[in-house]
Amino acid sequence: METLTTLKIVHVLATVLLLGSALGLAIWVWLARRKGDATAHTRTLQRPWVFVWLLMGLVLLSMPFTGWWMVHLVGWPLGQTWLLASSVLYTIAALAWFWLLVRLNRLRKAPSGSNGKFTIALALFSFVCFIAISGLMGAKPV
């Protein structure tokens, strides 16, 4: 039972780190843009922010493994609707997060005159998906 408790702590900590890092980056960009800096989003991939992105990537890689291990230890069948829905949402959200990272890197290398509405929509979509996954994991409608 100690392994399960450790896995739960690691999984929850990974979720908090992911959502907290994303929220921190979003607040930083929002405050910078509010002060009149229209190019703040192009600096999100510069040091020290690149370490935040690396942390989010590491957390994203660890979550499927810890989640599967917990499900395996508890003995839930993988065919449950809430597990399948969270897996699909996770895949979509992780791909959206990666697309966002590539898009921000492209904007950093060659800042264009785009207003960034699609970038913001992509970030919000990914964030909402991860919140929905957290809700499914918290509710566990077995």
N, CA, C and O atoms as CSV, one atom per row, in Angstrom:
chain,resi,resn,atom,element,x,y,z
A,1,MET,N,N,0.816,-1.200,0.000
A,1,MET,CA,C,0.000,0.000,0.000
A,1,MET,C,C,0.857,1.261,0.000
A,1,MET,O,O,0.392,2.321,-0.418
A,2,GLU,N,N,2.100,1.162,0.462
A,2,GLU,CA,C,2.967,2.332,0.467
A,2,GLU,C,C,3.315,2.761,-0.951
A,2,GLU,O,O,3.462,3.952,-1.223
A,3,THR,N,N,3.447,1.793,-1.858
A,3,THR,CA,C,3.734,2.131,-3.249
A,3,THR,C,C,2.588,2.922,-3.855
A,3,THR,O,O,2.819,3.895,-4.573
A,4,LEU,N,N,1.378,2.524,-3.582
A,4,LEU,CA,C,0.203,3.221,-4.106
A,4,LEU,C,C,0.136,4.643,-3.567
A,4,LEU,O,O,-0.158,5.574,-4.317
A,5,THR,N,N,0.402,4.821,-2.294
A,5,THR,CA,C,0.385,6.167,-1.706
A,5,THR,C,C,1.468,7.036,-2.325
A,5,THR,O,O,1.228,8.206,-2.622
A,6,THR,N,N,2.647,6.482,-2.521
A,6,THR,CA,C,3.737,7.224,-3.151
A,6,THR,C,C,3.377,7.617,-4.581
A,6,THR,O,O,3.632,8.744,-5.005
A,7,LEU,N,N,2.784,6.683,-5.319
A,7,LEU,CA,C,2.372,6.975,-6.693
A,7,LEU,C,C,1.307,8.062,-6.734
A,7,LEU,O,O,1.346,8.939,-7.597
A,8,LYS,N,N,0.358,8.009,-5.807
A,8,LYS,CA,C,-0.680,9.045,-5.757
A,8,LYS,C,C,-0.052,10.407,-5.501
A,8,LYS,O,O,-0.421,11.392,-6.140
A,9,ILE,N,N,0.896,10.469,-4.570
A,9,ILE,CA,C,1.553,11.740,-4.257
A,9,ILE,C,C,2.327,12.252,-5.462
A,9,ILE,O,O,2.252,13.437,-5.787
A,10,VAL,N,N,3.070,11.373,-6.127
A,10,VAL,CA,C,3.843,11.782,-7.308
A,10,VAL,C,C,2.914,12.240,-8.421
A,10,VAL,O,O,3.189,13.242,-9.082
A,11,HIS,N,N,1.827,11.527,-8.637
A,11,HIS,CA,C,0.888,11.880,-9.704
A,11,HIS,C,C,0.197,13.223,-9.430
A,11,HIS,O,O,0.069,14.055,-10.329
A,12,VAL,N,N,-0.239,13.423,-8.206
A,12,VAL,CA,C,-0.885,14.686,-7.845
A,12,VAL,C,C,0.126,15.833,-7.907
A,12,VAL,O,O,-0.204,16.919,-8.383
A,13,LEU,N,N,1.342,15.604,-7.436
A,13,LEU,CA,C,2.380,16.623,-7.501
A,13,LEU,C,C,2.703,16.989,-8.948
A,13,LEU,O,O,2.918,18.158,-9.267
A,14,ALA,N,N,2.736,15.981,-9.823
A,14,ALA,CA,C,2.972,16.244,-11.238
A,14,ALA,C,C,1.852,17.094,-11.828
A,14,ALA,O,O,2.106,18.006,-12.615
A,15,THR,N,N,0.625,16.797,-11.451
A,15,THR,CA,C,-0.511,17.582,-11.941
A,15,THR,C,C,-0.442,19.025,-11.450
A,15,THR,O,O,-0.676,19.962,-12.213
A,16,VAL,N,N,-0.121,19.190,-10.182
A,16,VAL,CA,C,-0.016,20.542,-9.614
A,16,VAL,C,C,1.127,21.310,-10.270
A,16,VAL,O,O,0.980,22.492,-10.580
A,17,LEU,N,N,2.257,20.652,-10.482
A,17,LEU,CA,C,3.387,21.316,-11.141
A,17,LEU,C,C,3.040,21.719,-12.573
A,17,LEU,O,O,3.389,22.814,-13.015
A,18,LEU,N,N,2.356,20.838,-13.292
A,18,LEU,CA,C,1.984,21.143,-14.673
A,18,LEU,C,C,1.040,22.339,-14.736
A,18,LEU,O,O,1.287,23.302,-15.462
A,19,LEU,N,N,-0.038,22.267,-13.971
A,19,LEU,CA,C,-1.022,23.343,-14.018
A,19,LEU,C,C,-0.472,24.638,-13.418
A,19,LEU,O,O,-0.770,25.726,-13.912
A,20,GLY,N,N,0.326,24.525,-12.357
A,20,GLY,CA,C,0.933,25.715,-11.751
A,20,GLY,C,C,1.930,26.390,-12.671
A,20,GLY,O,O,1.967,27.618,-12.751
A,21,SER,N,N,2.745,25.600,-13.370
A,21,SER,CA,C,3.709,26.170,-14.316
A,21,SER,C,C,2.999,26.853,-15.477
A,21,SER,O,O,3.375,27.951,-15.890
A,22,ALA,N,N,1.971,26.193,-15.996
A,22,ALA,CA,C,1.214,26.793,-17.100
A,22,ALA,C,C,0.535,28.080,-16.650
A,22,ALA,O,O,0.539,29.074,-17.376
A,23,LEU,N,N,-0.040,28.065,-15.468
A,23,LEU,CA,C,-0.698,29.263,-14.950
A,23,LEU,C,C,0.314,30.375,-14.699
A,23,LEU,O,O,0.036,31.541,-14.976
A,24,GLY,N,N,1.485,30.021,-14.178
A,24,GLY,CA,C,2.528,31.018,-13.946
A,24,GLY,C,C,2.995,31.671,-15.237
A,24,GLY,O,O,3.164,32.889,-15.290
A,25,LEU,N,N,3.205,30.877,-16.273
A,25,LEU,CA,C,3.588,31.440,-17.572
A,25,LEU,C,C,2.490,32.330,-18.136
A,25,LEU,O,O,2.765,33.402,-18.676
A,26,ALA,N,N,1.251,31.884,-18.009
A,26,ALA,CA,C,0.131,32.671,-18.534
A,26,ALA,C,C,0.005,34.007,-17.803
A,26,ALA,O,O,-0.221,35.042,-18.432
A,27,ILE,N,N,0.148,33.986,-16.496
A,27,ILE,CA,C,0.057,35.237,-15.722
A,27,ILE,C,C,1.208,36.163,-16.076
A,27,ILE,O,O,1.015,37.372,-16.201
A,28,TRP,N,N,2.413,35.603,-16.241
A,28,TRP,CA,C,3.561,36.435,-16.616
A,28,TRP,C,C,3.349,37.107,-17.967
A,28,TRP,O,O,3.612,38.300,-18.115
A,29,VAL,N,N,2.873,36.348,-18.956
A,29,VAL,CA,C,2.619,36.925,-20.280
A,29,VAL,C,C,1.492,37.946,-20.204
A,29,VAL,O,O,1.579,39.006,-20.823
A,30,TRP,N,N,0.444,37.645,-19.458
A,30,TRP,CA,C,-0.688,38.572,-19.349
A,30,TRP,C,C,-0.251,39.888,-18.707
A,30,TRP,O,O,-0.627,40.961,-19.181
A,31,LEU,N,N,0.539,39.814,-17.633
A,31,LEU,CA,C,1.006,41.043,-16.977
A,31,LEU,C,C,1.929,41.846,-17.884
A,31,LEU,O,O,1.856,43.074,-17.921
A,32,ALA,N,N,2.796,41.151,-18.613
A,32,ALA,CA,C,3.698,41.854,-19.527
A,32,ALA,C,C,2.921,42.525,-20.660
A,32,ALA,O,O,3.228,43.654,-21.042
A,33,ARG,N,N,1.925,41.837,-21.192
A,33,ARG,CA,C,1.118,42.434,-22.270
A,33,ARG,C,C,0.262,43.585,-21.748
A,33,ARG,O,O,-0.010,44.548,-22.464
A,34,ARG,N,N,-0.155,43.469,-20.494
A,34,ARG,CA,C,-0.958,44.533,-19.897
A,34,ARG,C,C,-0.138,45.821,-19.726
A,34,ARG,O,O,-0.670,46.930,-19.790
A,35,LYS,N,N,1.171,45.641,-19.506
A,35,LYS,CA,C,2.062,46.790,-19.376
A,35,LYS,C,C,2.431,47.388,-20.726
A,35,LYS,O,O,3.130,48.399,-20.787
A,36,GLY,N,N,1.970,46.774,-21.804
A,36,GLY,CA,C,2.210,47.325,-23.128
A,36,GLY,C,C,3.262,46.582,-23.934
A,36,GLY,O,O,3.604,47.020,-25.032
A,37,ASP,N,N,3.783,45.478,-23.428
A,37,ASP,CA,C,4.783,44.691,-24.137
A,37,ASP,C,C,4.075,43.688,-25.037
A,37,ASP,O,O,3.607,42.651,-24.566
A,38,ALA,N,N,3.997,43.987,-26.314
A,38,ALA,CA,C,3.264,43.136,-27.247
A,38,ALA,C,C,4.066,41.902,-27.651
A,38,ALA,O,O,3.512,40.980,-28.250
A,39,THR,N,N,5.352,41.868,-27.337
A,39,THR,CA,C,6.187,40.733,-27.734
A,39,THR,C,C,6.520,39.817,-26.562
A,39,THR,O,O,7.480,39.052,-26.646
A,40,ALA,N,N,5.773,39.870,-25.493
A,40,ALA,CA,C,6.071,39.053,-24.305
A,40,ALA,C,C,5.986,37.574,-24.610
A,40,ALA,O,O,6.770,36.789,-24.076
A,41,HIS,N,N,5.047,37.172,-25.462
A,41,HIS,CA,C,4.891,35.752,-25.768
A,41,HIS,C,C,6.099,35.184,-26.501
A,41,HIS,O,O,6.331,33.976,-26.454
A,42,THR,N,N,6.876,36.035,-27.182
A,42,THR,CA,C,8.057,35.553,-27.887
A,42,THR,C,C,9.213,35.271,-26.928
A,42,THR,O,O,10.168,34.589,-27.301
A,43,ARG,N,N,9.139,35.782,-25.708
A,43,ARG,CA,C,10.209,35.559,-24.736
A,43,ARG,C,C,9.905,34.432,-23.753
A,43,ARG,O,O,10.668,34.224,-22.810
A,44,THR,N,N,8.820,33.709,-23.949
A,44,THR,CA,C,8.489,32.627,-23.012
A,44,THR,C,C,9.422,31.431,-23.147
A,44,THR,O,O,9.457,30.578,-22.260
A,45,LEU,N,N,10.172,31.352,-24.230
A,45,LEU,CA,C,11.093,30.233,-24.408
A,45,LEU,C,C,12.541,30.628,-24.138
A,45,LEU,O,O,13.458,29.883,-24.482
A,46,GLN,N,N,12.754,31.778,-23.533
A,46,GLN,CA,C,14.098,32.190,-23.169
A,46,GLN,C,C,14.374,31.810,-21.727
A,46,GLN,O,O,13.449,31.578,-20.948
A,47,ARG,N,N,15.640,31.748,-21.378
A,47,ARG,CA,C,15.996,31.449,-19.989
A,47,ARG,C,C,15.427,32.504,-19.080
A,47,ARG,O,O,15.435,33.665,-19.488
A,48,PRO,N,N,14.941,32.234,-17.911
A,48,PRO,CA,C,14.768,30.952,-17.206
A,48,PRO,C,C,13.475,30.231,-17.554
A,48,PRO,O,O,13.190,29.179,-16.983
A,49,TRP,N,N,12.690,30.769,-18.476
A,49,TRP,CA,C,11.387,30.166,-18.781
A,49,TRP,C,C,11.526,28.817,-19.451
A,49,TRP,O,O,10.618,27.990,-19.368
A,50,VAL,N,N,12.654,28.576,-20.119
A,50,VAL,CA,C,12.832,27.279,-20.768
A,50,VAL,C,C,12.857,26.162,-19.729
A,50,VAL,O,O,12.458,25.038,-20.034
A,51,PHE,N,N,13.315,26.445,-18.513
A,51,PHE,CA,C,13.310,25.437,-17.460
A,51,PHE,C,C,11.883,25.104,-17.031
A,51,PHE,O,O,11.601,23.964,-16.661
A,52,VAL,N,N,10.999,26.064,-17.075
A,52,VAL,CA,C,9.587,25.805,-16.764
A,52,VAL,C,C,8.997,24.886,-17.830
A,52,VAL,O,O,8.256,23.957,-17.508
A,53,TRP,N,N,9.322,25.138,-19.094
A,53,TRP,CA,C,8.829,24.285,-20.168
A,53,TRP,C,C,9.404,22.872,-20.057
A,53,TRP,O,O,8.698,21.895,-20.307
A,54,LEU,N,N,10.686,22.758,-19.681
A,54,LEU,CA,C,11.285,21.442,-19.489
A,54,LEU,C,C,10.627,20.694,-18.328
A,54,LEU,O,O,10.405,19.486,-18.408
A,55,LEU,N,N,10.322,21.412,-17.262
A,55,LEU,CA,C,9.623,20.807,-16.130
A,55,LEU,C,C,8.249,20.306,-16.559
A,55,LEU,O,O,7.844,19.202,-16.194
A,56,MET,N,N,7.532,21.119,-17.334
A,56,MET,CA,C,6.214,20.689,-17.806
A,56,MET,C,C,6.336,19.470,-18.713
A,56,MET,O,O,5.504,18.566,-18.641
A,57,GLY,N,N,7.359,19.430,-19.565
A,57,GLY,CA,C,7.562,18.272,-20.432
A,57,GLY,C,C,7.877,17.014,-19.648
A,57,GLY,O,O,7.361,15.941,-19.961
A,58,LEU,N,N,8.716,17.134,-18.635
A,58,LEU,CA,C,9.049,15.990,-17.790
A,58,LEU,C,C,7.814,15.479,-17.044
A,58,LEU,O,O,7.601,14.273,-16.925
A,59,VAL,N,N,7.023,16.399,-16.556
A,59,VAL,CA,C,5.789,16.034,-15.852
A,59,VAL,C,C,4.813,15.348,-16.809
A,59,VAL,O,O,4.170,14.361,-16.451
A,60,LEU,N,N,4.708,15.886,-18.038
A,60,LEU,CA,C,3.815,15.273,-19.027
A,60,LEU,C,C,4.244,13.851,-19.368
A,60,LEU,O,O,3.402,12.988,-19.614
A,61,LEU,N,N,5.542,13.609,-19.382
A,61,LEU,CA,C,6.021,12.256,-19.674
A,61,LEU,C,C,5.791,11.293,-18.513
A,61,LEU,O,O,5.570,10.101,-18.728
A,62,SER,N,N,5.842,11.806,-17.284
A,62,SER,CA,C,5.705,10.922,-16.128
A,62,SER,C,C,4.254,10.549,-15.830
A,62,SER,O,O,3.995,9.481,-15.275
A,63,MET,N,N,3.326,11.398,-16.184
A,63,MET,CA,C,1.927,11.176,-15.790
A,63,MET,C,C,1.300,9.885,-16.344
A,63,MET,O,O,0.607,9.201,-15.591
A,64,PRO,N,N,1.504,9.520,-17.608
A,64,PRO,CA,C,0.896,8.258,-18.066
A,64,PRO,C,C,1.448,7.031,-17.332
A,64,PRO,O,O,0.713,6.080,-17.065
A,65,PHE,N,N,2.734,7.056,-17.012
A,65,PHE,CA,C,3.330,5.909,-16.339
A,65,PHE,C,C,2.832,5.768,-14.901
A,65,PHE,O,O,2.476,4.673,-14.465
A,66,THR,N,N,2.809,6.874,-14.174
A,66,THR,CA,C,2.325,6.792,-12.794
A,66,THR,C,C,0.835,6.482,-12.764
A,66,THR,O,O,0.367,5.744,-11.896
A,67,GLY,N,N,0.098,7.038,-13.702
A,67,GLY,CA,C,-1.339,6.756,-13.768
A,67,GLY,C,C,-1.625,5.300,-14.071
A,67,GLY,O,O,-2.469,4.682,-13.422
A,68,TRP,N,N,-0.919,4.741,-15.062
A,68,TRP,CA,C,-1.137,3.341,-15.392
A,68,TRP,C,C,-0.751,2.448,-14.224
A,68,TRP,O,O,-1.441,1.475,-13.919
A,69,TRP,N,N,0.347,2.780,-13.579
A,69,TRP,CA,C,0.824,1.961,-12.459
A,69,TRP,C,C,-0.196,1.972,-11.313
A,69,TRP,O,O,-0.459,0.941,-10.695
A,70,MET,N,N,-0.768,3.155,-11.039
A,70,MET,CA,C,-1.794,3.232,-9.990
A,70,MET,C,C,-3.018,2.392,-10.357
A,70,MET,O,O,-3.539,1.652,-9.523
A,71,VAL,N,N,-3.472,2.507,-11.597
A,71,VAL,CA,C,-4.638,1.737,-12.043
A,71,VAL,C,C,-4.337,0.248,-11.940
A,71,VAL,O,O,-5.200,-0.538,-11.550
A,72,HIS,N,N,-3.113,-0.140,-12.291
A,72,HIS,CA,C,-2.715,-1.541,-12.213
A,72,HIS,C,C,-2.701,-2.042,-10.760
A,72,HIS,O,O,-3.168,-3.145,-10.476
A,73,LEU,N,N,-2.165,-1.227,-9.848
A,73,LEU,CA,C,-2.106,-1.631,-8.438
A,73,LEU,C,C,-3.491,-1.737,-7.805
A,73,LEU,O,O,-3.747,-2.631,-6.999
A,74,VAL,N,N,-4.385,-0.814,-8.178
A,74,VAL,CA,C,-5.733,-0.833,-7.611
A,74,VAL,C,C,-6.550,-1.972,-8.217
A,74,VAL,O,O,-7.404,-2.552,-7.546
A,75,GLY,N,N,-6.286,-2.290,-9.485
A,75,GLY,CA,C,-6.999,-3.389,-10.129
A,75,GLY,C,C,-8.190,-2.957,-10.964
A,75,GLY,O,O,-9.050,-3.778,-11.285
A,76,TRP,N,N,-8.254,-1.688,-11.320
A,76,TRP,CA,C,-9.356,-1.233,-12.169
A,76,TRP,C,C,-9.128,-1.704,-13.596
A,76,TRP,O,O,-7.993,-1.706,-14.073
A,77,PRO,N,N,-10.188,-2.103,-14.281
A,77,PRO,CA,C,-10.034,-2.456,-15.697
A,77,PRO,C,C,-9.831,-1.190,-16.538
A,77,PRO,O,O,-10.437,-0.150,-16.281
A,78,LEU,N,N,-8.975,-1.307,-17.533
A,78,LEU,CA,C,-8.660,-0.132,-18.360
A,78,LEU,C,C,-9.812,0.265,-19.281
A,78,LEU,O,O,-9.753,1.321,-19.912
A,79,GLY,N,N,-10.844,-0.546,-19.370
A,79,GLY,CA,C,-11.968,-0.249,-20.238
A,79,GLY,C,C,-13.026,0.647,-19.619
A,79,GLY,O,O,-14.054,0.897,-20.248
A,80,GLN,N,N,-12.808,1.134,-18.412
A,80,GLN,CA,C,-13.799,2.019,-17.796
A,80,GLN,C,C,-13.877,3.329,-18.572
A,80,GLN,O,O,-12.872,3.830,-19.077
A,81,THR,N,N,-15.062,3.860,-18.654
A,81,THR,CA,C,-15.293,5.056,-19.466
A,81,THR,C,C,-14.456,6.237,-19.005
A,81,THR,O,O,-13.888,6.948,-19.835
A,82,TRP,N,N,-14.369,6.461,-17.705
A,82,TRP,CA,C,-13.626,7.624,-17.214
A,82,TRP,C,C,-12.132,7.478,-17.478
A,82,TRP,O,O,-11.448,8.478,-17.697
A,83,LEU,N,N,-11.613,6.249,-17.461
A,83,LEU,CA,C,-10.202,6.048,-17.785
A,83,LEU,C,C,-9.937,6.244,-19.273
A,83,LEU,O,O,-8.941,6.852,-19.665
A,84,LEU,N,N,-10.839,5.722,-20.092
A,84,LEU,CA,C,-10.688,5.914,-21.538
A,84,LEU,C,C,-10.824,7.383,-21.922
A,84,LEU,O,O,-10.055,7.894,-22.736
A,85,ALA,N,N,-11.816,8.061,-21.327
A,85,ALA,CA,C,-12.012,9.485,-21.630
A,85,ALA,C,C,-10.809,10.313,-21.194
A,85,ALA,O,O,-10.379,11.214,-21.916
A,86,SER,N,N,-10.269,10.016,-20.027
A,86,SER,CA,C,-9.109,10.782,-19.575
A,86,SER,C,C,-7.882,10.471,-20.416
A,86,SER,O,O,-7.046,11.351,-20.623
A,87,SER,N,N,-7.752,9.248,-20.904
A,87,SER,CA,C,-6.627,8.910,-21.777
A,87,SER,C,C,-6.712,9.644,-23.109
A,87,SER,O,O,-5.712,10.157,-23.612
A,88,VAL,N,N,-7.906,9.689,-23.668
A,88,VAL,CA,C,-8.092,10.414,-24.931
A,88,VAL,C,C,-7.855,11.908,-24.734
A,88,VAL,O,O,-7.170,12.550,-25.531
A,89,LEU,N,N,-8.430,12.454,-23.661
A,89,LEU,CA,C,-8.211,13.872,-23.365
A,89,LEU,C,C,-6.738,14.175,-23.123
A,89,LEU,O,O,-6.240,15.213,-23.561
A,90,TYR,N,N,-6.043,13.289,-22.435
A,90,TYR,CA,C,-4.618,13.477,-22.182
A,90,TYR,C,C,-3.826,13.512,-23.487
A,90,TYR,O,O,-2.956,14.363,-23.672
A,91,THR,N,N,-4.132,12.585,-24.384
A,91,THR,CA,C,-3.428,12.550,-25.667
A,91,THR,C,C,-3.661,13.830,-26.450
A,91,THR,O,O,-2.718,14.407,-26.992
A,92,ILE,N,N,-4.899,14.276,-26.514
A,92,ILE,CA,C,-5.224,15.502,-27.246
A,92,ILE,C,C,-4.562,16.708,-26.589
A,92,ILE,O,O,-3.995,17.556,-27.278
A,93,ALA,N,N,-4.631,16.789,-25.267
A,93,ALA,CA,C,-4.047,17.928,-24.561
A,93,ALA,C,C,-2.525,17.941,-24.680
A,93,ALA,O,O,-1.931,19.008,-24.837
A,94,ALA,N,N,-1.889,16.778,-24.609
A,94,ALA,CA,C,-0.436,16.723,-24.744
A,94,ALA,C,C,-0.001,17.123,-26.152
A,94,ALA,O,O,1.004,17.814,-26.320
A,95,LEU,N,N,-0.753,16.691,-27.160
A,95,LEU,CA,C,-0.441,17.113,-28.532
A,95,LEU,C,C,-0.654,18.613,-28.708
A,95,LEU,O,O,0.129,19.274,-29.390
A,96,ALA,N,N,-1.702,19.153,-28.101
A,96,ALA,CA,C,-1.931,20.595,-28.166
A,96,ALA,C,C,-0.821,21.351,-27.446
A,96,ALA,O,O,-0.393,22.409,-27.908
A,97,TRP,N,N,-0.347,20.816,-26.311
A,97,TRP,CA,C,0.758,21.442,-25.582
A,97,TRP,C,C,2.016,21.441,-26.433
A,97,TRP,O,O,2.728,22.444,-26.484
A,98,PHE,N,N,2.305,20.313,-27.113
A,98,PHE,CA,C,3.483,20.241,-27.968
A,98,PHE,C,C,3.358,21.192,-29.148
A,98,PHE,O,O,4.333,21.840,-29.530
A,99,TRP,N,N,2.162,21.282,-29.730
A,99,TRP,CA,C,1.921,22.204,-30.832
A,99,TRP,C,C,2.129,23.642,-30.363
A,99,TRP,O,O,2.705,24.456,-31.085
A,100,LEU,N,N,1.669,23.948,-29.176
A,100,LEU,CA,C,1.870,25.278,-28.596
A,100,LEU,C,C,3.356,25.581,-28.424
A,100,LEU,O,O,3.805,26.688,-28.721
A,101,LEU,N,N,4.104,24.614,-27.954
A,101,LEU,CA,C,5.537,24.792,-27.775
A,101,LEU,C,C,6.237,25.048,-29.104
A,101,LEU,O,O,7.089,25.931,-29.197
A,102,VAL,N,N,5.886,24.292,-30.118
A,102,VAL,CA,C,6.465,24.496,-31.454
A,102,VAL,C,C,6.073,25.868,-31.996
A,102,VAL,O,O,6.899,26.569,-32.580
A,103,ARG,N,N,4.826,26.242,-31.804
A,103,ARG,CA,C,4.346,27.550,-32.292
A,103,ARG,C,C,5.063,28.700,-31.591
A,103,ARG,O,O,5.455,29.673,-32.234
A,104,LEU,N,N,5.234,28.590,-30.275
A,104,LEU,CA,C,5.940,29.647,-29.541
A,104,LEU,C,C,7.405,29.721,-29.941
A,104,LEU,O,O,7.982,30.807,-29.993
A,105,ASN,N,N,8.010,28.571,-30.223
A,105,ASN,CA,C,9.396,28.569,-30.675
A,105,ASN,C,C,9.515,29.225,-32.050
A,105,ASN,O,O,10.474,29.950,-32.313
A,106,ARG,N,N,8.552,28.973,-32.915
A,106,ARG,CA,C,8.549,29.602,-34.233
A,106,ARG,C,C,8.369,31.122,-34.106
A,106,ARG,O,O,9.003,31.892,-34.827
A,107,LEU,N,N,7.501,31.539,-33.185
A,107,LEU,CA,C,7.306,32.970,-32.959
A,107,LEU,C,C,8.552,33.613,-32.356
A,107,LEU,O,O,8.845,34.777,-32.630
A,108,ARG,N,N,9.280,32.865,-31.544
A,108,ARG,CA,C,10.505,33.394,-30.941
A,108,ARG,C,C,11.579,33.605,-31.999
A,108,ARG,O,O,12.294,34.606,-31.973
A,109,LYS,N,N,11.692,32.666,-32.924
A,109,LYS,CA,C,12.726,32.758,-33.957
A,109,LYS,C,C,12.414,33.815,-34.999
A,109,LYS,O,O,13.310,34.524,-35.455
A,110,ALA,N,N,11.167,33.923,-35.373
A,110,ALA,CA,C,10.760,34.893,-36.398
A,110,ALA,C,C,9.470,35.549,-35.957
A,110,ALA,O,O,8.394,35.150,-36.401
A,111,PRO,N,N,9.556,36.562,-35.083
A,111,PRO,CA,C,8.329,37.218,-34.630
A,111,PRO,C,C,7.580,37.846,-35.802
A,111,PRO,O,O,8.129,38.654,-36.551
A,112,SER,N,N,6.357,37.469,-35.936
A,112,SER,CA,C,5.535,38.018,-37.012
A,112,SER,C,C,4.550,39.018,-36.432
A,112,SER,O,O,4.502,39.227,-35.220
A,113,GLY,N,N,3.792,39.613,-37.279
A,113,GLY,CA,C,2.816,40.602,-36.841
A,113,GLY,C,C,1.509,39.985,-36.399
A,113,GLY,O,O,0.510,40.695,-36.277
A,114,SER,N,N,1.483,38.677,-36.154
A,114,SER,CA,C,0.227,38.030,-35.763
A,114,SER,C,C,-0.153,38.447,-34.343
A,114,SER,O,O,0.704,38.739,-33.510
A,115,ASN,N,N,-1.445,38.464,-34.098
A,115,ASN,CA,C,-1.919,38.896,-32.792
A,115,ASN,C,C,-1.912,37.775,-31.764
A,115,ASN,O,O,-2.076,38.043,-30.574
A,116,GLY,N,N,-1.729,36.543,-32.178
A,116,GLY,CA,C,-1.589,35.442,-31.247
A,116,GLY,C,C,-2.882,34.878,-30.713
A,116,GLY,O,O,-2.867,34.190,-29.692
A,117,LYS,N,N,-4.004,35.139,-31.361
A,117,LYS,CA,C,-5.276,34.607,-30.865
A,117,LYS,C,C,-5.306,33.084,-30.920
A,117,LYS,O,O,-5.837,32.436,-30.018
A,118,PHE,N,N,-4.731,32.512,-31.986
A,118,PHE,CA,C,-4.709,31.057,-32.085
A,118,PHE,C,C,-3.793,30.458,-31.025
A,118,PHE,O,O,-4.093,29.395,-30.481
A,119,THR,N,N,-2.691,31.119,-30.727
A,119,THR,CA,C,-1.774,30.648,-29.698
A,119,THR,C,C,-2.461,30.639,-28.339
A,119,THR,O,O,-2.325,29.683,-27.576
A,120,ILE,N,N,-3.187,31.690,-28.042
A,120,ILE,CA,C,-3.923,31.762,-26.781
A,120,ILE,C,C,-5.014,30.698,-26.739
A,120,ILE,O,O,-5.225,30.064,-25.705
A,121,ALA,N,N,-5.702,30.502,-27.851
A,121,ALA,CA,C,-6.753,29.484,-27.903
A,121,ALA,C,C,-6.163,28.086,-27.704
A,121,ALA,O,O,-6.762,27.247,-27.032
A,122,LEU,N,N,-5.005,27.841,-28.279
A,122,LEU,CA,C,-4.339,26.555,-28.124
A,122,LEU,C,C,-3.928,26.317,-26.673
A,122,LEU,O,O,-4.093,25.218,-26.144
A,123,ALA,N,N,-3.398,27.346,-26.043
A,123,ALA,CA,C,-3.001,27.234,-24.633
A,123,ALA,C,C,-4.229,27.014,-23.742
A,123,ALA,O,O,-4.194,26.176,-22.841
A,124,LEU,N,N,-5.291,27.743,-23.980
A,124,LEU,CA,C,-6.510,27.581,-23.186
A,124,LEU,C,C,-7.132,26.202,-23.386
A,124,LEU,O,O,-7.602,25.581,-22.432
A,125,PHE,N,N,-7.133,25.733,-24.620
A,125,PHE,CA,C,-7.676,24.415,-24.910
A,125,PHE,C,C,-6.916,23.337,-24.144
A,125,PHE,O,O,-7.523,22.463,-23.525
A,126,SER,N,N,-5.600,23.402,-24.186
A,126,SER,CA,C,-4.776,22.434,-23.473
A,126,SER,C,C,-5.012,22.515,-21.966
A,126,SER,O,O,-5.131,21.490,-21.296
A,127,PHE,N,N,-5.080,23.732,-21.440
A,127,PHE,CA,C,-5.302,23.922,-20.009
A,127,PHE,C,C,-6.661,23.373,-19.579
A,127,PHE,O,O,-6.767,22.712,-18.546
A,128,VAL,N,N,-7.691,23.643,-20.363
A,128,VAL,CA,C,-9.041,23.151,-20.034
A,128,VAL,C,C,-9.089,21.625,-20.103
A,128,VAL,O,O,-9.757,20.989,-19.288
A,129,CYS,N,N,-8.393,21.042,-21.059
A,129,CYS,CA,C,-8.346,19.577,-21.139
A,129,CYS,C,C,-7.702,18.986,-19.888
A,129,CYS,O,O,-8.191,17.991,-19.353
A,130,PHE,N,N,-6.609,19.590,-19.416
A,130,PHE,CA,C,-5.956,19.067,-18.221
A,130,PHE,C,C,-6.806,19.285,-16.970
A,130,PHE,O,O,-6.763,18.467,-16.051
A,131,ILE,N,N,-7.567,20.360,-16.919
A,131,ILE,CA,C,-8.497,20.561,-15.807
A,131,ILE,C,C,-9.600,19.499,-15.853
A,131,ILE,O,O,-9.987,18.960,-14.816
A,132,ALA,N,N,-10.107,19.197,-17.057
A,132,ALA,CA,C,-11.134,18.168,-17.199
A,132,ALA,C,C,-10.601,16.798,-16.777
A,132,ALA,O,O,-11.315,16.020,-16.145
A,133,ILE,N,N,-9.351,16.506,-17.125
A,133,ILE,CA,C,-8.744,15.244,-16.708
A,133,ILE,C,C,-8.634,15.187,-15.188
A,133,ILE,O,O,-8.907,14.153,-14.576
A,134,SER,N,N,-8.238,16.293,-14.590
A,134,SER,CA,C,-8.160,16.338,-13.126
A,134,SER,C,C,-9.527,16.097,-12.502
A,134,SER,O,O,-9.639,15.407,-11.489
A,135,GLY,N,N,-10.556,16.659,-13.100
A,135,GLY,CA,C,-11.920,16.432,-12.617
A,135,GLY,C,C,-12.331,14.971,-12.741
A,135,GLY,O,O,-12.947,14.420,-11.828
A,136,LEU,N,N,-11.994,14.338,-13.867
A,136,LEU,CA,C,-12.308,12.922,-14.030
A,136,LEU,C,C,-11.547,12.063,-13.019
A,136,LEU,O,O,-12.091,11.104,-12.470
A,137,MET,N,N,-10.313,12.410,-12.788
A,137,MET,CA,C,-9.515,11.635,-11.832
A,137,MET,C,C,-10.026,11.845,-10.399
A,137,MET,O,O,-10.030,10.918,-9.589
A,138,GLY,N,N,-10.447,13.052,-10.109
A,138,GLY,CA,C,-10.963,13.320,-8.768
A,138,GLY,C,C,-12.298,12.657,-8.506
A,138,GLY,O,O,-12.550,12.160,-7.408
A,139,ALA,N,N,-13.163,12.649,-9.525
A,139,ALA,CA,C,-14.503,12.081,-9.357
A,139,ALA,C,C,-14.479,10.558,-9.386
A,139,ALA,O,O,-15.232,9.915,-8.655
A,140,LYS,N,N,-13.637,9.984,-10.209
A,140,LYS,CA,C,-13.537,8.524,-10.378
A,140,LYS,C,C,-14.911,7.860,-10.413
A,140,LYS,O,O,-15.233,7.064,-9.531
A,141,PRO,N,N,-15.715,8.173,-11.410
A,141,PRO,CA,C,-17.056,7.569,-11.469
A,141,PRO,C,C,-16.986,6.097,-11.828
A,141,PRO,O,O,-17.262,5.722,-12.968
A,142,VAL,N,N,-16.627,5.274,-10.887
A,142,VAL,CA,C,-16.423,3.826,-11.130
A,142,VAL,C,C,-17.767,3.145,-11.310
A,142,VAL,O,O,-17.821,1.934,-11.523
